[in-house]
């Protein structure tokens, strides 16, 4: 049986220019929108009064000085109460898309 060696896919491309790297998450989609991969964490400080709205997906949110944690789904929002740290983690298998309204 005759076999031919297979070339790697990169060797089959005619265009040898470097390929752009895949974007890393969290991905800034444009102020003030952010995308988080599943289990990706975002932390911000000093955003008291900012409103976080979940445009897609589901997130867990906690903030300094707030004894409770919050789970937000698509369409839900949370207003940051204090000037401390806010931590947001994407839950579930899909990317979470968040919009920050600061000020």
Buried (B, 14 or more C-beta within 10 A) or exposed (E): EEEEEEEEEEEEEEEEEEEEEEEEBBBEBEEBBBBBBBEBEBEBEEBBEBBBBBBEBBBBBBBEEBEEEBEBEBEEEBEBEBBBBBBBBBBEEEBBBBBBEBE
